[in-house]
Amino acid sequence: MNKFSSLLVVSLLSGTITLGAYKLFLEENPGSESKLSITSDNYARNVSLGAENVDFTTAAENAVHYVVHVKNVTVSEIPSNPIMEYFYGYRGGQQQTQIGTGSGVIITEDGYIVTNNHVIQNATELEVTLNNNKSYKAKLIGTDSKMDIALLKVDAEEKLPYATFGNSDNMKVGEWVLAVGNPYNLNSTVTAGIVSAKARNLSKDGIQSFIQTDAAVNPGNSGGALVNTRGELVGINTMISSPTGSYAGYSFAVPSNITRKIIEDLMEYGNVQRGVLGVEGRELNSAASKEFGVKQTQGFYVNAVSKNSGAEKAGLKQGDIIVRLDNQPVNSFTDLSSYINSKRPNDVIQVGIIRNGDEKVVPVRLTKKELVNVDYNGFEFEDLDAADKKRFRLNEGVKIKDVSNEEYMEYAEVLKGSVILRIDGNKVTSMEQASRILNSKANNQKFRVELITQRGERLQMFL
């Protein structure tokens, strides 16, 4: 019996050593190539505790050292006004200085800092003040205005304290979080709350996805840290929902997974690499399910598959219902777009679909956004490029790339190359927004557009 017990112990030790060696030497470390500090997934079960039983002190103590105060100095010229000059002696053409403030989060020891785009927008000078009151001039590395993220860099003499990125996909509704920032120029302010909702969309184009919390956030908190009780960065505080402009119950943060992807893109490429799945459609609910004749009331119904997209190459079809991306459930368009926003072109995603009542998984390689075109009722659309924006003197809109609708072939030469500014009265800023508006309509339903032709003529018509 003793002999058997000894053999069993030796076998268990050998297995443990072998597994440990595999983990240490052979298994790929997914965060090894990133310059950012990324926590490993925590699979321990969170026990529901009241605030009085949760220790916030360690997380708060760490966070106040890597959250900074950001000062934005904007210098602009006061426009001339002859009437004001004549009656009141008002003089235009003079320089006017405005100062804005916000927060930021140090994410590397050599001085990279993430904040909100709106905190530093139009800045002519940026200054960052640490918790120890040391101040540094900061330079802007890059921005993503769509997700409201900006990356700054300071040159400090010493190594700086920095945040470790947590996995925002693993956040649970009801989980405790801390909001750390500088509201009303009050440095190193910490407030506590819970995650009220995930994948909250507040924009018309539906591409943004926020973590909603009830932690008190006020003007000046923008760009600050949202951390969990382990002190991991799970979001960048961005905005509040308030009729007064001050905290009124809810605040919103860009998830850390999306933030991390944007920052790594800006560090490596100098711009944000956007991958697209290449599907158009609508999120399901009772009304949409009845319209499409399907039983599912949750998921994303594919109305069309974009040309040249990874979805087309992988064989996704009209009528497929997307219910999962990798291990993340898809119950809405925001769930789908937020997960895709954390990926890059050429990333392969396991897309779980329901087709004719059967579930299957289809691997799809994401396509570069610029290579995918959207087609609706015989009109092919694409985003404006830099040359288009310069030519038309526009910053937003979508271009008609081609016309195959027979009803409009006699106008094809005029319509090709025209830029759509509004669809049914809704201002069009990007292809994502245009696609969302068009896919909310029934098949072949016409829509009213306001457009500008290549000759500069402005037209209104139904397409």
C-alpha positions in Angstrom: 0.0 0.0 0.0 2.9 2.4 0.9 4.6 1.5 -2.4 1.4 2.4 -4.3 1.0 5.7 -2.3 4.6 6.6 -3.1 4.1 6.0 -6.9 0.9 8.1 -6.8 2.7 11.0 -5.2 5.6 10.8 -7.7 3.2 10.7 -10.6 1.3 13.8 -9.3 4.6 15.7 -8.8 5.8 14.8 -12.3 2.6 16.0 -13.9 2.6 19.2 -12.0 6.3 19.9 -13.0 5.5 19.1 -16.6 2.5 21.4 -16.7 4.4 24.2 -15.0 7.3 23.9 -17.5 4.8 24.0 -20.4 3.2 27.1 -19.1 6.5 28.8 -18.4 8.4 27.9 -21.6 6.1 26.8 -24.3 2.8 28.5 -24.0 2.5 31.7 -25.9 2.2 34.9 -23.8 -0.5 37.0 -25.6 0.6 40.2 -23.8 4.4 39.8 -24.4 4.5 42.0 -27.5 2.6 44.9 -26.0 4.4 47.9 -24.4 1.5 48.2 -22.0 1.1 46.4 -18.7 -1.8 44.0 -19.0 -3.2 41.8 -16.2 -3.8 38.1 -16.7 -7.4 37.0 -16.6 -8.8 36.4 -13.1 -11.0 33.3 -13.0 -11.7 33.5 -9.3 -15.4 33.9 -8.4 -16.3 37.4 -7.2 -18.2 37.2 -3.9 -21.0 39.8 -3.6 -20.1 42.0 -0.7 -21.5 45.3 0.5 -19.4 48.4 0.3 -18.6 48.2 4.0 -16.9 44.8 3.4 -14.9 45.8 0.3 -11.4 47.2 0.7 -11.1 50.2 -1.7 -7.9 51.6 -0.1 -5.2 49.7 -2.0 -6.8 50.3 -5.4 -7.3 54.0 -4.5 -3.8 54.4 -3.2 -2.3 53.1 -6.4 -4.6 54.9 -8.8 -4.1 58.4 -7.4 -0.4 58.1 -8.3 -0.9 57.2 -12.0 -3.9 59.6 -12.6 -2.7 63.1 -13.7 -4.1 66.5 -14.1 -4.1 67.7 -17.8 -4.2 71.5 -18.7 -5.1 72.5 -22.2 -4.1 76.0 -23.4 -5.8 77.1 -26.6 -4.9 80.4 -28.3 -7.3 81.7 -30.9 -7.8 85.0 -32.7 -10.9 87.1 -31.9 -12.8 87.8 -35.2 -13.3 91.3 -36.4 -16.7 92.9 -35.9 -17.0 96.4 -37.5 -20.3 97.2 -35.7 -18.9 96.3 -32.3 -15.7 98.3 -33.1 -17.7 101.4 -34.2 -20.1 101.5 -31.2 -18.1 100.0 -28.3 -14.5 100.3 -29.4 -14.3 96.5 -29.6 -11.2 95.4 -31.5 -10.9 92.2 -33.4 -7.8 90.4 -34.5 -6.4 90.1 -31.0 -5.2 86.8 -29.4 -7.5 85.1 -26.9 -6.2 82.5 -24.5 -8.5 79.8 -23.1 -7.6 77.2 -20.5 -9.3 73.8 -20.2 -8.6 71.1 -17.7 -9.2 67.3 -17.4 -7.5 64.1 -16.3 -5.2 61.5 -17.8 -3.8 58.1 -16.9 -0.1 57.1 -17.1 0.1 53.8 -18.9 3.9 53.3 -19.2 6.8 54.1 -17.0 8.5 56.2 -19.7 5.6 58.7 -19.8 2.8 57.7 -22.2 -0.5 59.0 -21.0 -4.1 58.3 -22.2 -6.8 60.9 -21.9 -10.0 61.9 -23.8 -9.8 63.6 -27.2 -12.2 66.3 -26.1 -9.8 67.2 -23.2 -7.0 68.2 -25.5 -8.8 69.2 -28.7 -7.4 72.3 -30.5 -4.7 72.7 -27.8 -1.7 74.8 -28.6 0.0 73.8 -25.4 -0.4 70.8 -23.0 0.8 70.5 -19.5 0.5 67.5 -17.2 0.8 67.6 -13.4 1.4 64.4 -11.4 0.1 63.6 -7.9 3.5 64.7 -6.5 2.9 68.2 -8.0 5.6 67.8 -10.6 4.6 69.3 -14.0 5.7 68.5 -17.5 5.1 69.7 -21.0 3.3 67.1 -23.0 3.2 66.4 -26.7 0.3 64.9 -28.6 1.1 61.5 -30.2 -2.3 60.7 -31.8 -6.1 60.7 -31.3 -9.2 58.7 -32.2 -12.0 61.2 -32.2 -14.7 58.5 -32.8 -13.9 56.8 -29.6 -12.8 60.0 -27.8 -9.3 58.8 -26.9 -6.0 60.6 -27.2 -2.4 59.6 -26.4 0.1 62.0 -24.9 3.8 61.7 -24.0 5.9 63.4 -21.4 9.7 63.2 -20.9 10.2 62.7 -17.1 13.6 62.3 -15.4 12.4 59.3 -13.4 10.3 56.2 -14.0 6.7 57.0 -13.5 4.0 55.0 -11.8 1.6 53.5 -14.4 -1.7 51.6 -14.6 -2.1 47.9 -15.4 -4.9 47.3 -18.0 -7.7 44.9 -16.8 -10.0 43.0 -19.1 -13.1 45.1 -19.5 -14.9 42.2 -21.2 -14.9 40.4 -17.9 -16.6 43.2 -16.0 -19.9 42.2 -14.4 -22.9 44.4 -13.9 -23.0 45.1 -10.2 -19.3 45.0 -9.7 -17.7 47.7 -7.6 -15.5 50.3 -9.4 -13.6 53.5 -8.5 -13.6 56.7 -10.6 -10.3 58.6 -10.1 -9.7 62.1 -11.5 -9.5 65.9 -11.0 -13.1 67.2 -10.9 -13.3 71.0 -10.6 -9.5 71.1 -10.3 -9.7 69.0 -7.1 -6.6 66.8 -7.5 -6.7 63.0 -6.8 -10.4 62.7 -6.1 -11.7 59.1 -5.8 -15.4 58.1 -5.9 -17.0 54.6 -5.7 -19.9 53.0 -7.4 -21.0 49.9 -9.3 -21.1 49.0 -13.0 -24.7 49.9 -13.9 -24.7 48.6 -17.5 -22.3 47.5 -20.2 -22.2 48.1 -24.0 -24.2 51.3 -23.6 -24.5 53.2 -26.9 -25.0 57.0 -26.7 -24.2 57.9 -30.3 -26.3 57.9 -33.5 -23.9 55.8 -35.4 -23.9 53.0 -32.8 -20.2 52.4 -32.9 -19.4 53.5 -29.4 -19.8 51.2 -26.4 -19.5 52.5 -22.9 -19.3 51.1 -19.4 -22.1 52.8 -17.4 -21.5 53.4 -13.7 -23.1 55.3 -10.8 -19.7 56.5 -9.5 -19.8 60.3 -9.1 -18.1 61.9 -12.1 -18.0 65.7 -12.8 -16.4 68.1 -15.2 -12.6 67.6 -14.9 -12.9 63.8 -14.4 -12.8 63.4 -18.2 -9.8 61.2 -19.2 -9.4 59.8 -15.7 -9.3 56.2 -14.6 -12.1 53.7 -13.9 -10.6 50.9 -11.9 -11.8 47.7 -10.3 -11.2 46.8 -6.6 -7.9 45.1 -7.6 -6.7 48.4 -8.9 -6.7 47.4 -12.6 -7.7 50.0 -15.3 -11.0 48.9 -16.8 -12.1 52.2 -18.4 -11.4 55.8 -19.2 -14.0 58.1 -17.8 -15.5 60.1 -20.7 -18.9 61.7 -20.1 -21.9 62.1 -17.8 -25.6 62.1 -18.5 -27.0 65.2 -16.8 -29.6 67.9 -17.5 -27.4 70.4 -15.5 -23.9 69.6 -16.6 -23.0 68.1 -13.2 -23.2 64.6 -11.9 -26.8 63.4 -11.8 -26.6 59.7 -11.3 -24.8 58.1 -14.3 -21.3 58.3 -15.9 -19.7 56.6 -18.8 -16.3 55.2 -19.6 -14.6 53.9 -22.7 -13.8 50.2 -21.9 -10.1 49.4 -21.3 -10.0 46.7 -24.1 -11.0 49.3 -26.7 -8.7 51.9 -25.2 -5.7 49.5 -25.2 -6.2 48.6 -28.8 -6.4 52.3 -29.9 -3.3 53.1 -27.9 -1.2 50.2 -29.3 -2.3 51.2 -32.8 -1.2 54.8 -32.2 2.1 53.7 -30.8 2.9 51.2 -33.6 1.2 52.7 -36.7 0.6 56.3 -35.9 -3.1 55.9 -36.6 -6.0 53.6 -35.6 -6.3 50.4 -37.6 -10.0 49.6 -38.0 -11.0 46.1 -39.0 -14.6 45.3 -40.2 -16.6 42.1 -40.2 -18.4 43.2 -43.4 -22.1 42.6 -42.5 -25.0 45.0 -42.6 -28.2 44.4 -40.7 -30.3 45.0 -37.5 -30.3 43.9 -33.9 -33.3 41.6 -33.2 -36.2 42.4 -31.0 -39.8 41.2 -31.0 -40.8 43.5 -33.9 -37.7 42.7 -36.0 -38.1 39.0 -35.4 -41.6 39.1 -36.7 -40.6 41.1 -39.7 -37.8 38.7 -40.6 -39.8 35.6 -39.7 -37.4 34.2 -37.2 -37.8 32.9 -33.7 -34.8 34.6 -32.0 -35.4 37.9 -30.3 -31.7 38.6 -29.5 -28.7 38.7 -31.8 -27.7 40.6 -35.0 -29.7 39.8 -38.2 -27.6 39.9 -41.4 -29.4 41.8 -44.1 -26.5 42.0 -46.5 -22.8 41.0 -46.7 -20.4 43.7 -48.0 -18.4 43.2 -51.1 -14.7 42.2 -50.7 -15.2 41.7 -46.9 -14.0 38.8 -44.7 -17.6 37.9 -44.1 -18.2 37.4 -47.8 -15.1 35.3 -48.2 -16.0 33.2 -45.1 -19.5 32.5 -46.6 -21.8 34.4 -44.3 -25.2 35.0 -45.9 -28.3 37.1 -45.7 -30.5 35.7 -43.0 -27.7 34.5 -40.7 -28.2 35.6 -37.1 -24.9 36.4 -35.3 -25.2 35.4 -31.6 -21.5 35.2 -30.6 -18.1 36.6 -31.4 -15.4 34.3 -30.0 -16.6 33.8 -26.4 -18.6 37.1 -26.2 -22.4 36.9 -26.6 -24.0 39.3 -29.2 -27.4 40.5 -28.1 -27.3 43.9 -29.9 -25.5 45.9 -32.6 -23.5 47.6 -29.8 -22.2 44.2 -28.6 -21.0 43.4 -32.1 -19.4 46.8 -32.8 -17.7 47.1 -29.5 -16.0 43.7 -29.8 -14.9 44.4 -33.4 -13.5 47.8 -32.3 -11.1 45.9 -30.0 -9.7 44.0 -33.0 -7.5 44.8 -36.1 -7.5 44.0 -39.8 -6.5 40.4 -40.4 -7.5 39.2 -36.9 -9.6 36.0 -37.1 -12.8 35.9 -35.2 -14.9 32.8 -34.5 -18.4 34.0 -35.5 -21.2 32.0 -33.9 -24.4 32.1 -36.1 -27.8 30.6 -36.4 -28.7 29.6 -39.9 -32.0 27.9 -40.7 -32.3 27.0 -37.1 -28.9 25.4 -36.8 -26.0 26.8 -34.8 -22.5 26.8 -36.4 -19.2 28.6 -36.0 -17.6 30.4 -38.9 -14.0 31.8 -38.7 -13.9 35.2 -40.3 -10.7 37.3 -41.0 -11.4 41.0 -40.5 -10.9 43.2 -43.5 -9.3 46.7 -43.5 -12.2 49.2 -43.3 -11.1 51.1 -46.5 -11.4 48.0 -48.6 -15.0 47.3 -47.9 -17.9 48.9 -49.7 -21.6 49.1 -48.7 -24.3 48.5 -51.2 -28.0 49.4 -50.7 -30.7 49.3 -53.4 -28.2 49.4 -56.2 -26.1 52.2 -54.7 -22.6 51.5 -53.6 -21.2 53.8 -50.9 -17.8 54.4 -49.3 -16.2 56.8 -46.8 -14.5 60.0 -47.9 -10.8 59.9 -48.2 -8.4 62.8 -47.6 -8.6 64.0 -51.2 -12.4 64.0 -51.1 -12.4 66.1 -47.9 -10.0 68.6 -49.4 -11.9 68.8 -52.7 -15.4 69.3 -51.2 -14.1 71.1 -48.1 -16.0 68.6 -45.9 -15.0 66.7 -42.8 -17.9 64.2 -43.0 -20.3 62.5 -45.3 -20.3 59.4 -47.5 -19.5 59.1 -51.2 -21.6 57.3 -53.9 -19.0 55.1 -55.5 -21.2 53.4 -58.1 -24.8 53.1 -59.3 -26.4 49.9 -60.6 -30.1 50.7 -59.9 -31.7 50.7 -63.3 -34.3 53.3 -62.3 -31.4 55.9 -61.8 -29.1 54.9 -64.6 -29.8 58.1 -66.6 -28.5 60.1 -63.6 -25.6 57.8 -62.9 -22.9 60.1 -64.2 -24.2 62.9 -61.9 -24.6 60.7 -58.9 -21.3 58.9 -59.1 -18.7 60.7 -56.9 -21.4 62.8 -55.2 -21.3 63.1 -51.4 -24.3 62.4 -49.3 -24.6 64.9 -46.4 -28.0 63.8 -44.9 -30.3 60.8 -45.1 -33.9 61.4 -44.2 -32.8 64.6 -42.3 -30.1 62.8 -40.3 -26.6 64.2 -40.6 -24.3 61.6 -42.0 -20.8 61.5 -40.5 -19.5 58.0 -41.6 -20.3 54.8 -43.3 -21.1 53.1 -40.0 -23.8 55.7 -39.3 -25.1 55.6 -42.9 -25.3 51.8 -42.8 -27.1 51.8 -39.5 -29.7 54.3 -40.9 -30.3 52.4 -44.1 -30.5 49.0 -42.4 -33.3 50.2 -40.2 -35.5 50.4 -43.3 -37.4 47.7 -45.1 -35.9 46.2 -48.2 -36.1 48.5 -51.3 -37.6 51.3 -49.2 -36.6 54.6 -50.7 -34.8 57.3 -48.6 -34.4 61.1 -49.0 -30.9 62.4 -49.4 -29.2 65.8 -49.4 -26.1 65.6 -51.5 -23.4 67.7 -53.2 -22.4 66.7 -56.7 -18.8 66.8 -58.1 -19.7 70.2 -59.7 -20.6 71.6 -56.3 -24.4 71.6 -56.8 -26.6 70.8 -53.8 -29.5 68.5 -54.5 -32.3 66.8 -52.6 -33.8 63.6 -54.0 -35.2 60.2 -53.2 -33.0 57.1 -53.9 
